Amino acid sequence: MKTLLVLVLVPVAFALSGCNTVKGVGQDLQKAGEKIEDVAKKK
């Protein structure tokens, strides 16, 4: 369980540190959503 938590929190921390504004967070979430849609369409 701890390993899973680390695997989730580390990328989130890097993503949040990479975007300094609310606009940046929105753009990052949009890109993540697009990637999820691409994966879903392939299946």
C-alpha positions in Angstrom: 0.0 0.0 0.0 2.8 2.4 0.8 4.5 1.7 -2.5 1.3 2.5 -4.4 0.9 5.7 -2.4 4.5 6.7 -3.3 3.9 5.8 -7.0 0.9 8.1 -7.1 2.2 11.0 -5.0 5.6 11.4 -6.6 4.3 12.1 -10.1 1.6 14.4 -8.7 4.3 16.4 -6.8 6.4 16.8 -9.9 3.3 17.8 -12.0 2.3 20.4 -9.4 5.8 21.8 -9.1 6.0 22.2 -12.9 2.9 24.4 -13.1 3.1 27.6 -11.2 -0.4 29.0 -12.0 -4.0 27.8 -11.9 -3.9 28.1 -15.7 -0.9 25.7 -15.7 -2.7 23.2 -13.6 -5.7 23.3 -15.9 -3.5 22.7 -18.9 -1.8 19.8 -17.2 -5.2 18.2 -16.3 -6.4 18.7 -19.8 -3.3 17.0 -21.3 -3.8 14.1 -18.8 -7.4 13.8 -19.9 -6.4 13.7 -23.5 -3.9 10.9 -22.8 -6.6 8.9 -21.0 -9.0 9.3 -23.9 -6.3 8.1 -26.4 -5.7 5.0 -24.3 -9.5 4.4 -24.0 -10.0 4.7 -27.8 -7.2 2.2 -28.5 -9.0 -0.5 -26.5 
